[in-house]
């Protein structure tokens, strides 16, 4: 079994920072501390002056997604190469069955596509329709396939939108299975109405995209999803929270004892809606994603949400469409494939705009980029953690190195980066995935297929808290 020694670095976890060597054997961390007795044939990496953190986990990517009449450019090979080059060792992608399609058929289809992954991966499964067979297949996915989270799109009417009846049925089923429902919170009826209205008024360019999805559209859906979960006693996770309204909804629910989690994208923290005013159509269209980039004051609310612990995870919604694909919506913004890249840049952007600008600490950075996601989706302490027995998924960060983000040098297949030109002070220099060097000296060392599928068992620890509260609040019949 191969051994890897990381010598002389400072370990940074979500709760502490300390100097120690790390010995990895196979795909596990086997020793921490001042290591002087070395196994034979050990490969040594000198990490003097560098930081060693748990490998990043991006809980929201869409590699190779068939969407809006085309397929996302980054597949599980190029997308996970980009992830590793940015210090991310695990992605949680989405199986999205078509309405009426078997969940299991879709799941196996995505598993097949993901065989070429370089990094580790696992899947949320979307609930896009409902009947008894869907409920039964949710049982099977949780019991036999390591799925513990189900996604619901409250937008995309006439396609994959989950209406309230589906939310109620599916959240109830999630609760029964010890899984967590997640939601894309945007009111699909309002989006549909506004898209048609804007087009009829001649507003066909990308600048109409944010107008079709104002912040109230997200605020309404966030409140509705949270209220439904609260009524049923289910936990809930909101993906890509982008507005002050949604942050407020989560905070209010948490203050009232509800188990609610919020995710924020690196893009929403740093890019604002002025991008849609760009006179160059292709540049404006390259930023079309949902929810859209927002007026600046929402960014302040998102950062405060991050600092307060209202938002616990950071993601990218990496769904890469090239200029040619975006041009499908040349005459109608509603037909521009929704999505931007970012899986490679997420941690660097959070480091630069969060840690370097003094908004978050290094330990909070680790929590936000890895540990919290591992906990919520029940991969902790194998992932998101540096301790003996944990998986050897690590990133060695050089706080003294610098880099300028550019589409010219990124690993995504598309020709645009929403973070173009951003200067980063502190970069992921070496990424270790499954105990092996995956990214080192600016070179990818993994092969397609080296990534492992991660089983995520049901009943994450917060389920015990939910169980206790349910017991405490159990209704009692009046004895007459
Ligand atoms: Zn998404």
Boltz pocket constraint, residues with backbone or C-beta under 6 A from the ligand:
constraints:
  - pocket:
      binder: B
      contacts: [[A, 60], [A, 62], [A, 290], [A, 317]]
      max_distance: 6.0
